[in-house]
């Protein structure tokens, strides 16, 4: 049952992230909470890890990068509370000089 809830939240979170403007900054928990507030409150840490992994891999396949580079080489909090920037690859390609 919880696997299905995680999948539902992941699908809706992916759609939410895809609709964000290029350069948006938020955490995975904030994104999930924006689309499924009650369901997100039911998740434990393992569910949140699965959610994060699913969303990051799925949007990457679509051409959206979730940039967590500000957190590289740092010992910080829980992964789903680390902020990231959203970069739409198609928009990045348009701004590069030819």
C-alpha positions in Angstrom: 0.0 0.0 0.0 2.7 2.5 0.9 4.6 1.7 -2.3 1.6 2.9 -4.3 1.4 6.1 -2.2 5.1 6.8 -2.9 4.5 6.2 -6.6 1.5 8.5 -6.7 3.4 11.2 -4.8 6.4 10.7 -7.1 4.3 11.0 -10.3 2.7 14.2 -9.1 6.0 15.6 -7.8 7.6 15.0 -11.2 4.8 16.9 -12.9 5.1 19.7 -10.4 8.9 20.0 -11.0 8.5 19.9 -14.8 6.2 22.9 -14.5 8.6 25.0 -12.4 10.6 27.8 -14.0 14.2 27.3 -14.9 16.4 28.1 -11.9 13.7 27.4 -9.3 15.1 26.4 -5.8 13.4 24.0 -3.4 13.7 20.7 -1.6 12.2 17.4 -2.5 10.1 17.5 0.6 8.7 21.0 -0.3 7.9 19.8 -3.8 6.1 16.7 -2.6 4.3 18.6 0.1 3.1 21.1 -2.5 1.2 18.5 -4.5 0.3 15.9 -1.8 0.4 17.5 1.6 -1.5 14.8 3.6 0.1 11.9 1.9 3.6 13.3 2.3 3.1 13.5 6.0 2.6 9.7 6.1 6.0 8.9 4.6 8.9 7.6 6.7 12.6 8.2 5.8 12.8 5.1 3.6 9.8 6.2 1.6 11.3 9.7 1.3 14.5 8.1 0.0 12.6 6.1 -2.6 10.6 9.2 -3.6 13.8 11.3 -4.0 15.6 8.6 -6.0 12.5 8.0 -8.3 12.0 11.7 -9.0 15.6 12.5 -9.6 16.1 9.6 -12.1 12.7 10.2 -13.8 13.2 13.9 -14.5 16.8 13.3 -15.6 15.5 11.0 -18.4 13.1 13.8 -19.5 15.9 16.4 -19.6 15.6 18.2 -16.3 18.5 18.4 -14.0 18.1 18.8 -10.2 21.3 20.4 -9.2 22.4 19.5 -5.7 26.0 20.7 -6.3 25.9 23.2 -3.4 25.9 20.3 -1.1 28.9 18.3 -2.5 31.5 17.4 0.0 29.5 18.7 2.9 28.0 16.7 5.8 24.6 18.1 6.0 21.0 17.1 7.0 18.6 14.7 5.5 18.8 14.3 1.7 15.1 15.2 1.2 15.7 18.5 3.0 18.6 19.5 0.8 17.7 22.2 -1.6 18.3 21.9 -5.3 18.0 24.1 -8.4 15.8 23.0 -11.3 17.4 23.3 -14.8 15.5 22.4 -17.9 18.1 21.1 -20.4 16.1 22.5 -23.4 16.2 26.0 -21.9 19.9 25.7 -21.1 20.7 24.7 -24.7 18.9 27.8 -26.0 21.1 30.1 -24.0 24.5 28.6 -25.1 26.3 30.6 -27.8 26.5 28.8 -31.2 
